[in-house]
């Protein structure tokens, strides 16, 4: 099986690549990354030592996909992950949309061309802000958890937000680009006959790790 991971030199992409190579045989991993984030060069060297073939490219450039070999699955781990992107002055609104939405379009076009499956690493930020605003949280170590004993909005539980929860705006500019990517991915898969899976990448008690879940999806196909 051949896997193409976009944003492979980031935290998520490099973690997925390492775990797969340590647990699966007969697997070829390709990666593409624009190497603009801190730590990318370190991860690049580590991945190359593992025998992964890396390509320096930008998912925003459709022409950069022309140099990539065909794969059985594409895993989208490339994005601007900042929930304040587009409004905090670090990236423009247009840059956010180019990274998180137009980049998805280029990946989906690749999948259509090569009949590859697509796994979108999305976010729990696609859900409505209004429902989240009144939820009480408490810090535990380096993370936040739901404060026990409170009345949760409909649908919310200790297990997180179910997929049918409201996505009515506002969801943030960042969340809207990921939500639009989800819709486009499902439409492309339906129209052109390739499998699409969406992983919200939410860390909730009792859930399998994203790496394990994504690996199982690919192996079951």
C-alpha positions as CSV (number, residue, x, y, z in Angstrom):
1,X,0.0,0.0,0.0
2,X,1.2,3.5,-0.8
3,X,0.3,6.5,1.4
4,X,0.8,10.1,0.6
5,X,0.9,12.4,3.7
6,X,0.6,16.1,3.1
7,X,2.2,18.3,5.8
8,X,4.3,15.3,6.7
9,X,7.0,17.3,8.4
10,X,4.6,18.8,10.9
11,X,3.7,17.2,14.3
12,X,0.7,15.1,13.1
13,X,2.1,14.1,9.8
14,X,5.5,13.0,11.2
15,X,3.8,11.1,14.0
16,X,1.5,9.2,11.7
17,X,4.5,8.3,9.4
18,X,6.6,7.0,12.3
19,X,3.9,4.9,13.9
20,X,2.9,3.3,10.6
21,X,6.5,2.4,9.7
22,X,7.0,0.8,13.1
23,X,3.9,-1.3,12.9
24,X,3.2,-2.3,9.3
25,X,5.0,-4.1,6.6
26,X,4.7,-3.7,2.8
27,X,4.0,0.0,3.2
28,X,5.4,2.9,1.2
29,X,5.0,6.4,2.5
30,X,5.5,9.5,0.5
31,X,5.4,13.0,2.0
32,X,5.0,16.6,0.8
33,X,5.7,19.7,2.9
34,X,6.5,23.3,2.3
35,X,8.8,23.3,5.4
36,X,7.7,26.7,6.6
37,X,6.8,25.7,10.2
38,X,9.3,25.6,13.1
39,X,10.7,22.1,13.5
40,X,10.0,21.0,9.9
41,X,13.7,20.6,9.0
42,X,14.3,18.4,12.1
43,X,11.4,16.2,11.2
44,X,12.5,16.1,7.6
45,X,15.9,14.7,8.5
46,X,14.3,12.1,10.8
47,X,11.8,11.0,8.2
48,X,14.5,10.7,5.5
49,X,16.5,8.4,7.8
50,X,13.5,6.2,8.0
51,X,13.5,5.9,4.2
52,X,10.5,8.1,3.4
53,X,10.6,9.8,0.1
54,X,9.9,13.5,0.7
55,X,8.9,16.2,-1.8
56,X,9.3,19.9,-1.2
57,X,6.0,21.4,-2.3
58,X,3.0,23.5,-1.3
59,X,-0.5,22.2,-1.3
60,X,-1.7,25.6,-2.4
61,X,0.0,25.2,-5.8
62,X,-1.8,22.8,-8.0
63,X,1.3,22.3,-10.2
64,X,3.2,21.0,-7.2
65,X,1.0,17.9,-7.2
66,X,2.1,17.0,-10.8
67,X,5.5,15.8,-9.4
68,X,4.0,13.5,-6.9
69,X,3.7,9.7,-7.5
70,X,0.4,8.0,-7.3
71,X,-0.8,6.7,-4.0
72,X,-3.6,4.5,-2.6
73,X,-4.5,7.0,0.1
74,X,-3.9,10.6,0.8
75,X,-3.9,11.9,4.4
76,X,-4.4,15.6,4.7
77,X,-2.2,16.7,7.7
78,X,-1.3,20.1,6.1
79,X,-3.2,23.1,7.3
80,X,-3.0,26.4,9.2
81,X,-4.1,24.9,12.6
82,X,-4.5,28.2,14.4
83,X,-8.1,28.8,15.4
84,X,-7.4,32.6,15.3
85,X,-5.9,32.4,11.8
86,X,-7.1,35.3,9.6
87,X,-7.8,37.6,12.5
88,X,-4.7,37.6,14.7
89,X,-2.4,39.4,12.2
90,X,-0.1,36.4,11.7
91,X,-1.8,35.3,8.5
92,X,-4.2,37.0,6.2
93,X,-7.8,35.8,5.6
94,X,-6.8,34.9,2.0
95,X,-3.8,32.9,3.2
96,X,-6.0,31.0,5.6
97,X,-8.5,30.1,2.8
98,X,-5.7,29.2,0.4
99,X,-4.1,26.8,3.0
100,X,-7.2,25.2,4.5
101,X,-9.7,25.2,1.6
102,X,-7.9,25.6,-1.7
103,X,-5.2,23.2,-0.6
104,X,-8.0,20.6,0.0
105,X,-9.3,21.2,-3.5
106,X,-5.9,20.4,-4.9
107,X,-5.7,17.2,-2.9
108,X,-9.1,16.1,-4.0
109,X,-8.2,16.7,-7.6
110,X,-5.2,14.5,-7.0
111,X,-7.4,11.8,-5.5
112,X,-9.8,12.0,-8.5
113,X,-6.9,11.7,-10.9
114,X,-5.3,8.7,-9.2
115,X,-8.4,7.0,-7.7
116,X,-7.0,7.4,-4.2
117,X,-8.9,7.4,-1.0
118,X,-8.9,10.6,1.1
119,X,-8.6,11.1,4.8
120,X,-9.2,14.6,6.0
121,X,-7.9,15.6,9.5
122,X,-10.5,18.1,10.4
123,X,-11.3,19.7,13.8
124,X,-13.9,19.9,16.5
125,X,-13.9,23.7,15.8
126,X,-16.5,23.1,13.0
127,X,-19.3,23.3,15.6
128,X,-21.2,26.4,16.5
129,X,-19.5,28.8,18.9
130,X,-22.8,29.8,20.6
131,X,-23.2,26.3,22.0
132,X,-19.6,26.1,23.2
133,X,-19.4,29.6,24.8
134,X,-21.3,28.8,27.9
135,X,-19.6,25.5,28.7
136,X,-17.4,25.5,31.8
137,X,-13.9,24.1,31.5
138,X,-11.2,23.4,34.0
139,X,-7.5,23.0,33.5
140,X,-5.9,19.6,34.2
141,X,-2.2,19.5,33.6
142,X,-1.6,21.0,30.1
143,X,-5.2,20.4,28.8
144,X,-8.7,21.6,29.5
145,X,-11.6,19.2,30.4
146,X,-15.3,19.7,30.8
147,X,-16.2,20.7,34.4
148,X,-18.3,17.9,35.9
149,X,-21.7,18.5,37.3
150,X,-22.8,21.2,34.8
151,X,-25.7,21.1,32.4
152,X,-24.3,20.4,29.0
153,X,-25.8,21.8,25.8
154,X,-27.8,19.2,23.8
155,X,-25.5,16.7,22.2
156,X,-22.4,17.5,24.3
157,X,-21.1,14.8,26.7
158,X,-17.9,13.6,28.2
159,X,-17.4,11.8,24.9
160,X,-17.3,15.1,23.0
161,X,-19.6,16.5,20.3
162,X,-21.5,14.0,18.1
163,X,-21.1,14.4,14.4
164,X,-24.7,15.6,14.0
165,X,-24.2,18.7,16.3
166,X,-25.0,22.1,14.9
167,X,-22.4,23.7,12.5
168,X,-24.4,26.9,12.2
169,X,-22.2,30.0,12.0
170,X,-20.3,31.5,13.6
171,X,-17.7,28.7,13.9
172,X,-14.7,31.0,13.3
173,X,-12.9,31.7,10.0
174,X,-10.6,28.7,10.7
175,X,-13.6,26.4,11.5
176,X,-15.5,27.5,8.4
177,X,-12.5,26.5,6.1
178,X,-12.4,23.1,7.7
179,X,-16.1,22.7,7.5
180,X,-16.2,23.7,3.8
181,X,-13.3,21.2,3.2
182,X,-15.4,18.4,4.8
183,X,-18.4,19.1,2.6
184,X,-16.2,19.4,-0.6
185,X,-14.4,16.1,0.3
186,X,-17.7,14.2,0.7
187,X,-19.0,15.7,-2.6
188,X,-15.9,14.7,-4.5
189,X,-15.9,11.2,-3.1
190,X,-19.6,10.8,-4.1
191,X,-19.2,12.3,-7.5
192,X,-15.9,10.5,-8.5
193,X,-16.2,7.3,-6.6
194,X,-13.3,7.3,-4.2
195,X,-13.6,6.7,-0.4
196,X,-13.5,9.7,2.0
197,X,-13.1,9.6,5.7
198,X,-13.2,12.6,8.0
199,X,-11.4,12.5,11.4
200,X,-12.4,15.4,13.7
201,X,-9.1,15.0,15.6
202,X,-10.7,15.6,19.0
203,X,-9.0,14.2,22.1
204,X,-11.7,12.8,24.3
205,X,-11.5,10.1,27.0
206,X,-12.1,6.6,25.6
207,X,-11.4,7.3,22.0
208,X,-8.7,5.5,20.0
209,X,-5.7,7.6,18.9
210,X,-6.0,9.3,15.6
211,X,-3.0,7.5,14.3
212,X,-4.4,4.1,15.1
213,X,-7.8,4.9,13.7
214,X,-6.5,6.3,10.5
215,X,-4.2,3.3,10.0
216,X,-7.1,0.9,10.5
217,X,-9.2,2.8,7.9
218,X,-6.6,2.4,5.3
219,X,-5.9,-1.3,6.0
220,X,-9.6,-2.2,6.0
221,X,-10.2,-0.7,2.5
